């Protein structure tokens, strides 16, 4: 019995030694039996998740060893949640953000620079339409690739133009043409009450207002990103604010905002067939096309001193905390490249030129306007400072609210004070 017991002990010890010798190193937690799992974070929700899901399915079919987990985070806390995840080194491998958040995220070292990946993979960045790489580039380095975008344009309702025998607006029109057209299409009843407005404007929407500043030849901040004084209070910006305010109050061709705190002012006159024109981005276009009150046309925004437009943009980057950056870039180049654009084109404007052209969107009488406006982009103010949202944005919003609500507002005085307030905030944050 003792000999048998000793033999069993020896066998057990040998088996443990053999097991220890053949044990492999711990696997990456993101991999399981050769399968790599990466996470893709997005602020989209609802139907907006459908193209993401389709692109992921297509990618996984081509890459059976990769699983892409889509992580939608809807709501206002999206950026705050991402920053928390980044701090905890638990962020998704792929992160989607909007253009105005790029400077602050890059300043916080949230993204992997893509230049080496782009070079080593021979990724051809010339596939993109004009201006669509710029929002993802900081200090000469590319951090994000484009997802979707929209410049501004003027929607117009052909039904109302036809009823009033007013010619449709055409490319190359001016602020004076806009005013004259809006005046002809603003109708009143016998009591002087407005029954139809010439144009619906987006109230105190500061980012949208940058178009007016650019068209007037102005800028809200100096090129070196250090001065609001001398820029925000310049004669060109005063002209832009005054003309915008006059459309509401002096000429009374635009309805007052239904809700100053709502996106775009909360108005619904254009959708209800009670406003002939509307200045906005492409986002509500799908609903306008099927709206029985509207026979839709789209035209470029009017020019003043210069022809100008601004861009609203979303893109994807690789989180600096990603444990699988190579695989993440493989998916990034797919979702932001031609294969992804083939799916995006059914939901948004495609960023890839060949897809826009082959699908006929570039020559479409409506979609072609949006794509064509990429040739007239000017940089938005946030590109000059990572502190735009904390400094100048609230100051400019206060000005716009004041001039819209008060017909006697001192535009120059308000802008002078706004520039000083923004400058003080910038000087404090920039130290």
C-alpha positions in Angstrom: 0.0 0.0 0.0 2.8 2.4 0.9 4.6 1.7 -2.4 1.3 2.2 -4.3 0.7 5.5 -2.5 4.3 6.7 -3.3 3.8 5.8 -7.0 0.6 7.8 -7.2 2.3 10.8 -5.6 5.2 10.6 -8.2 2.8 10.4 -11.1 0.8 13.4 -9.9 3.9 15.5 -9.5 5.2 14.5 -12.9 1.8 15.5 -14.5 1.9 18.9 -12.8 5.4 19.5 -14.1 4.5 18.5 -17.6 1.4 20.7 -17.4 3.4 23.7 -16.3 5.9 23.2 -19.1 3.2 23.1 -21.8 1.1 26.0 -20.5 0.9 28.9 -23.0 1.2 32.6 -22.1 -2.1 34.4 -21.2 -4.0 35.5 -24.2 -5.1 39.0 -25.0 -8.5 39.6 -23.3 -9.7 40.9 -26.7 -8.9 37.6 -28.4 -10.4 34.1 -28.0 -9.0 31.2 -30.0 -7.7 33.4 -32.7 -10.8 35.7 -32.9 -10.2 39.4 -32.3 -13.0 41.5 -30.8 -13.0 45.2 -31.2 -15.6 47.7 -30.0 -17.0 50.6 -32.1 -18.6 53.5 -30.2 -21.2 55.7 -31.7 -23.5 58.5 -30.7 -26.1 57.4 -33.2 -29.4 55.8 -32.2 -32.6 54.4 -33.6 -32.6 54.0 -37.3 -29.2 55.6 -37.5 -27.7 52.3 -36.2 -28.9 50.3 -39.3 -26.0 51.4 -41.6 -23.5 50.7 -38.8 -24.9 47.2 -38.4 -24.9 46.5 -42.2 -21.3 47.7 -42.5 -20.2 45.6 -39.6 -21.9 42.5 -41.1 -20.2 43.1 -44.5 -16.8 43.6 -42.8 -17.1 40.5 -40.6 -18.0 38.4 -43.7 -14.7 39.4 -45.2 -12.8 39.1 -41.9 -14.2 36.0 -40.1 -11.5 36.2 -37.4 -12.8 39.7 -36.3 -15.9 40.6 -34.3 -17.0 44.2 -34.2 -19.2 45.1 -31.2 -21.3 48.2 -31.8 -21.7 50.3 -28.7 -24.4 53.1 -29.2 -24.5 55.8 -26.6 -27.3 58.2 -27.3 -27.9 61.4 -25.3 -26.1 64.5 -24.2 -23.6 62.6 -22.0 -22.0 60.8 -25.0 -18.7 62.8 -24.9 -18.6 62.8 -21.1 -19.0 59.1 -21.1 -16.3 58.7 -23.7 -13.8 60.8 -21.7 -14.6 58.8 -18.6 -14.0 55.6 -20.5 -10.7 56.9 -21.9 -9.5 57.9 -18.5 -10.3 54.4 -17.2 -8.6 52.8 -20.3 -12.0 51.2 -21.1 -13.0 53.2 -24.2 -14.2 51.5 -27.4 -11.4 50.8 -30.0 -13.2 52.9 -32.6 -14.7 56.2 -31.5 -17.1 58.4 -33.4 -17.2 62.2 -32.6 -18.4 65.4 -34.2 -16.1 68.0 -35.7 -16.3 70.6 -32.9 -15.1 68.0 -30.4 -12.0 67.0 -32.3 -9.7 69.7 -30.9 -10.5 69.0 -27.3 -10.3 65.2 -27.7 -6.9 65.5 -29.5 -5.6 67.8 -26.9 -6.5 65.1 -24.3 -4.5 62.6 -26.4 -7.6 60.5 -27.0 -6.7 59.3 -30.5 -4.0 57.5 -32.3 -2.4 59.5 -35.1 -3.3 57.7 -38.4 -0.6 59.0 -40.7 1.7 56.0 -40.3 -1.2 53.6 -40.7 -2.4 55.4 -43.8 1.1 55.3 -45.3 1.9 51.7 -44.5 -1.4 50.5 -45.8 -1.2 52.6 -49.0 -4.6 54.1 -48.1 -5.5 56.6 -50.8 -6.9 59.7 -49.0 -7.6 61.3 -52.4 -10.8 59.2 -52.6 -12.6 61.8 -50.5 -14.6 64.8 -51.6 -13.1 68.3 -51.0 -12.6 69.4 -47.4 -13.7 66.1 -45.7 -10.3 65.2 -44.3 -9.7 68.6 -42.8 -12.0 68.3 -39.7 -10.1 65.2 -38.6 -6.7 66.8 -38.9 -5.0 68.8 -36.2 -1.5 70.4 -36.5 -0.8 68.5 -39.7 -1.7 65.1 -38.3 -4.7 63.0 -39.3 -6.6 61.6 -36.3 -10.0 60.8 -37.8 -11.5 59.8 -41.1 -15.0 61.0 -42.3 -18.3 59.3 -41.6 -20.9 61.8 -42.7 -21.3 65.5 -43.2 -23.5 68.4 -44.2 -22.9 72.0 -45.4 -25.8 74.5 -45.3 -28.3 75.2 -48.0 -31.6 77.0 -48.5 -34.6 74.7 -48.9 -37.5 76.3 -50.9 -41.1 75.2 -51.5 -41.9 75.3 -55.2 -45.6 75.3 -54.4 -45.4 78.7 -52.7 -43.1 80.2 -55.3 -45.4 79.0 -58.1 -48.5 80.4 -56.4 -46.9 83.8 -56.1 -45.3 83.7 -59.6 -41.8 84.2 -58.0 -38.8 82.7 -59.8 -36.9 80.0 -58.0 -33.6 81.1 -56.4 -30.5 80.2 -58.4 -26.9 79.4 -57.7 -24.9 82.6 -57.2 -27.7 84.7 -55.7 -26.9 87.3 -53.1 -28.2 88.5 -49.7 -30.1 91.3 -51.6 -31.7 88.6 -53.8 -32.6 86.6 -50.7 -34.3 89.7 -49.1 -36.2 90.6 -52.2 -37.4 87.0 -52.6 -38.4 86.7 -49.0 -40.3 90.0 -49.1 -42.3 88.9 -52.2 -43.2 85.6 -50.4 -44.2 87.1 -47.1 -48.0 87.5 -47.2 -50.5 89.2 -44.9 -54.2 89.1 -44.4 -56.5 92.2 -44.4 -55.7 92.7 -40.7 -52.0 92.8 -41.3 -51.3 89.4 -39.8 -48.7 87.3 -41.5 -50.1 84.2 -43.2 -47.0 83.1 -45.0 -43.4 83.9 -44.2 -40.6 84.4 -46.7 -38.0 82.4 -44.9 -37.5 80.4 -41.7 -34.2 81.1 -39.9 -32.4 79.0 -37.3 -32.6 81.6 -34.5 -29.5 81.8 -32.2 -27.8 78.7 -33.6 -24.2 79.9 -33.3 -22.5 77.4 -35.4 -25.0 77.9 -38.3 -24.4 81.7 -37.9 -20.8 81.2 -38.9 -22.0 81.0 -42.5 -23.3 84.6 -42.3 -20.0 85.8 -40.9 -18.0 84.1 -43.5 -20.2 85.3 -46.4 -19.7 88.9 -45.1 -15.9 88.4 -45.3 -15.5 88.2 -41.6 -14.1 85.9 -38.9 -15.0 85.4 -35.3 -11.4 84.8 -34.1 -7.9 85.7 -35.3 -6.0 83.2 -37.4 -3.6 82.5 -34.6 -6.5 81.5 -32.3 -5.5 84.0 -29.7 -7.8 87.0 -30.2 -11.6 87.6 -30.3 -11.2 91.3 -29.9 -10.7 92.8 -33.3 -12.4 89.8 -35.0 -15.7 89.1 -33.3 -16.4 92.9 -33.1 -15.2 93.7 -36.6 -17.2 95.7 -39.2 -17.9 92.5 -41.2 -19.3 90.6 -38.3 -21.4 93.7 -37.3 -22.8 93.7 -40.9 -23.6 90.0 -40.7 -25.4 90.3 -37.3 -27.3 93.4 -38.4 -28.6 91.9 -41.6 -29.6 88.7 -39.8 -31.5 90.7 -37.2 -33.1 92.9 -39.8 -34.6 89.8 -41.5 -36.5 89.2 -38.3 -37.3 92.7 -37.2 -36.9 95.5 -39.8 -38.1 93.5 -42.8 -40.2 91.0 -40.8 -39.8 88.2 -43.4 -38.9 85.5 -40.8 -41.0 84.3 -37.9 -39.7 84.8 -34.4 -38.2 81.7 -32.8 -40.8 79.3 -31.3 -38.3 78.3 -28.7 -35.0 80.0 -28.5 -33.5 77.1 -26.6 -34.5 74.5 -29.2 -32.2 73.4 -32.0 -32.8 75.8 -34.9 -35.3 77.8 -33.0 -38.0 75.2 -32.8 -40.0 76.6 -35.8 -42.1 74.4 -38.0 -43.4 77.0 -40.5 -41.5 75.5 -43.5 -42.7 72.0 -42.7 -46.3 73.2 -42.4 -46.2 75.0 -45.8 -46.3 78.4 -44.1 -42.7 79.5 -45.0 -41.3 79.6 -48.5 -37.7 79.1 -47.6 -35.6 77.7 -44.8 -31.8 77.9 -44.2 -30.5 74.7 -42.5 -28.4 71.5 -42.9 -29.4 68.4 -44.8 -30.7 66.5 -41.7 -34.5 67.1 -42.2 -34.5 66.7 -46.0 -35.9 63.1 -46.0 -39.0 64.3 -44.2 -39.4 67.3 -46.5 -39.3 65.1 -49.6 -42.3 63.2 -48.5 -44.2 66.1 -46.9 -47.4 66.8 -48.8 -47.1 70.5 -48.0 -43.8 70.8 -49.8 -42.6 70.5 -53.4 -38.9 70.6 -52.5 -36.1 72.6 -54.1 -32.6 73.2 -52.7 -30.2 76.0 -53.5 -26.8 77.1 -52.2 -26.8 79.8 -49.6 -26.6 83.3 -51.0 -23.3 85.2 -51.2 -22.4 88.6 -49.8 -18.8 89.8 -50.1 -17.7 86.2 -50.8 -19.3 82.9 -51.5 -18.9 80.7 -48.5 -20.3 77.7 -46.6 -19.5 75.8 -43.4 -19.3 72.1 -42.7 -20.9 69.9 -40.1 -19.0 66.6 -39.9 -18.7 63.3 -38.0 -15.8 61.0 -38.1 -14.1 57.9 -36.7 -10.8 57.5 -35.0 -8.8 54.9 -33.0 -8.8 55.3 -29.3 -5.3 55.8 -27.8 -6.3 53.1 -25.3 -7.1 50.5 -27.9 -5.3 47.1 -27.3 -6.0 46.2 -31.0 -5.0 49.3 -33.0 -4.0 47.4 -36.1 -7.4 45.6 -36.3 -9.1 48.8 -35.4 -7.4 50.5 -38.3 -8.5 47.7 -40.6 -12.1 48.3 -39.7 -11.7 52.1 -39.7 -10.3 52.1 -43.3 -13.3 49.9 -44.3 -16.1 51.9 -42.6 -14.6 55.2 -43.8 -13.6 53.9 -47.2 -15.4 53.0 -50.3 -17.1 49.9 -48.9 -18.6 51.9 -46.0 -19.6 54.7 -48.4 -21.6 52.3 -50.4 -23.8 51.8 -47.4 -23.8 55.4 -46.1 -25.0 56.7 -49.4 -28.5 55.3 -48.6 -28.6 57.1 -45.3 -26.4 60.2 -45.7 -24.2 61.9 -48.2 -21.2 59.6 -49.0 -17.7 61.0 -48.3 -16.1 59.1 -51.2 -16.1 60.8 -54.5 -16.4 57.7 -56.7 -19.5 56.6 -54.7 -21.1 60.0 -55.0 -20.5 60.0 -58.7 -21.4 56.4 -59.6 -24.7 56.6 -57.6 -25.7 59.8 -59.5 -25.8 61.9 -56.3 -23.3 64.4 -57.6 -25.6 65.3 -60.5 -28.8 65.1 -58.6 -30.7 68.4 -58.6 -31.0 68.3 -54.8 -28.1 66.1 -53.5 -25.7 67.7 -56.0 -26.2 71.1 -54.3 -25.0 69.7 -51.0 -22.0 68.0 -52.5 -21.2 71.0 -54.7 -21.0 73.3 -51.7 -18.0 71.4 -50.4 -16.0 73.5 -52.9 -16.9 76.7 -51.0 -16.0 75.7 -47.4 -14.3 78.1 -44.9 -12.9 76.9 -41.6 -15.2 77.1 -38.6 -14.0 79.1 -35.6 -13.5 76.0 -33.4 -10.6 74.9 -35.7 -8.6 77.9 -34.3 -8.9 77.1 -30.6 -9.9 74.1 -28.5 -11.7 76.5 -26.1 -14.4 77.8 -28.5 -17.3 76.2 -26.7 -16.2 77.5 -23.3 -15.4 81.1 -24.5 -16.9 82.6 -27.6 -19.9 80.4 -28.2 -21.9 81.6 -25.2 -20.9 85.2 -25.9 -22.1 85.0 -29.5 -25.3 83.2 -28.5 -26.1 86.1 -26.1 -25.7 88.6 -29.0 -28.0 86.7 -31.4 -30.7 86.2 -28.8 -30.6 89.9 -28.0 -30.8 91.2 -31.6 -33.6 88.8 -32.5 -35.7 89.7 -29.5 -35.0 93.4 -29.3 -35.5 95.4 -32.5 -33.6 98.4 -31.0 -30.5 96.3 -29.9 -27.1 98.0 -30.4 -25.4 95.4 -32.6 -22.0 97.0 -32.5 -22.1 97.5 -28.7 -23.2 94.0 -28.1 -20.5 92.5 -30.2 -17.9 94.7 -28.6 -18.9 93.4 -25.2 -19.1 89.8 -26.5 -15.6 90.0 -27.8 -14.3 91.3 -24.5 -16.1 88.6 -22.6 -14.8 85.8 -24.9 -11.3 87.2 -24.7 -11.3 87.2 -21.0 -12.5 83.6 -20.9 -9.9 82.6 -23.4 -7.1 84.3 -21.6 -8.0 82.6 -18.4 -8.2 79.1 -20.0 -5.2 79.6 -22.2 -2.8 80.2 -19.4 
